[in-house]
C-alpha cells in the first residue's frame, strides 16, 4: 500500500496519496507498533507529501516522530537520524524558526561528517540547506563559506564542468 501511495503521489494526486499513506500507516502501526522501524518508510513518505502540500505543522509532527523512532532504534548519531533531521530542519526553516532550524541543520551536518568525510557528497544537501538558511538570516559571509564548500565538493565528485 505504501508503494501504491508513492506512485499516486508521484502522479500528482496528493489527496488520494494522502488517504492511502494514512491507511498504510494505520495498518503498519496496528500490525507492529507506533514506534516500530517498519512504520518509518510510510511515516516519512506521508511527511514528505504533507510538506509538498505545505501542511508544515502536520509534516513537522511526523518528522519529529520519525527522528524519535530512528534515535530509539539506531542511536542518536546514526546517518538515518541525520537524513530526517535535515527534513525536519527544512520544515522548521519554512515556518520561519531560523534559530531552531540552524541548530537542527548543524546537528544533522555533524552526524553526516562523523560518518563520512567533510567533503563527501552525502553532506551536500544539509550543507546547501544550512547555507540557504544563513542567507535568509543575512549571515552572508557564513553562507558564502558553506556555498563555496559545496561547490568544492561538487567539483571534486562531479568535475569542474558538470551541471551540478
N, C-alpha and C positions, 0 to 999 in steps of 0.2 A: 504493500500500500504506500509506503514511503517513496519507493521508486516511481510509482504511478503519479504520486503527488508532485514529484520533481519534474517529470515530463510535462504535466499540466502547467506547472509553474513556468517552465522554460517556454511554453507555448503562449504565455501571457495571460492565461485565465487565472488570475490571482485569487479571485473569490472562491472558485472551485478548488484550487490547490490548497487554500487555507482550510476549507472544510475537510479535505482529505488528510492533510497533515494533522489536524486536530483529532480526527478519528484514529489515525495511525498511532498518535501519541497516547491516546486513551487506552488503546489495545495493548500497546507496549507496557504502559505503566501498570495495567491490570495484570498482565502476564508475569512481568518481572517485579519492579517496584519503581517508585517515582525517582529514585536516585541511583538506578542501575545504569551501568555503562551502555547497555543495549538501547536506552532511550536517547542517547546523545545525538545520533545522526538525525533523527526526526526532530528533536528539540532544536538543533542548530539550523536545520532546513526551515523550520517554521519561523524561527527568529529572523533568518535572512529574508524570508518572504515579507514578514512584517516590516522589516527595515525598508525594503523596496516600496512598500505601501505607505511609508513614512508614519507608521504606527510605532513610534520610538519607545513610548512607555512600555508597551507590551513586549517589544523586542528586547528591551533592556532587562526586563524581568527574566526572560528566557535565557539570555546570555549569562546573566548572573547565576542562574540555576546551573547552567552548563559548566561554568567556572567552578562552582562548588562541587559538582559531581566529579569533574576531572581532577580537582585537587584531592578529593577523597580517595579516588581510585589510583591515580598516577603520581600524586605528590605535587606540592606547590610549585616546584621548579621544572615541571615537565613541559616539553615543547607544545603539547596539545593544549595546555593551560595558556601558553603564550598566544597561540592562534586565536583562542576565544577571547582572551583579554584584549587583543587587537580589535576584534569585532565589537566588544563591549565599549572600548575606548572611543571607537568611531561614533557609536550611538550617543555617548555622553558628550562628545565633541559637537555633534549635530544639535544637541539640546542646549548648547551654549555653556556648559560647565567646563570651561577650559582648564581650570586648575586640576580638577579631578581627572579629566581626560589625559592631561600631561603625566600625572602620576601613573595612571594605568598603562599608557604607551611606554613610559620609561621602564616599568616593571616587565612588560612583555619583551622589550628590547633586551634588557639584562638577561632574561631567561634564554632568549634565542642566541645571544652572544656567548652564553655559558656553554651551550650545546654545539654551537657552530663557531666559526671564527667571526671576527668583527666585519670582515669583508665577504661574507658568504651571501649568496643570493637569497637565502631564507630570511635575512634581516631587512630586505628591501622594502617590503610592504609597510612594516612598522616604522622604518626609518623615514619613508616618504610621508606617512600619516602624521608622525610627530613633527616633521618639518612644516607640513601644512598647518598644523595647529599653531606652531610658533609664529608662522607668518600671520595667521589670524590674530594672534596676540601682539602683533607688531614687534616681535623679537626677531628682527630681520637678520642680524648678524648670526644668531644661533641657527636660524632656519637655513641660511646660506651655507653654513658649515655642513649641515646634515644633507642638504641637496647636493653639495659637492661630493660628499662621501658616497651618496647614492650613485652619482654619475661615475665615480671611480669604480665602484663595484660593477655597475653595468658594463663599463668598458672592459674591465678585466674578464668578465664572464662571457660577454657577447661580442666584443670587438668594438673598436672606436667608431666604425661606420654603421653599426647596427641601429635599426629604428628605435630600439629601446633606449 
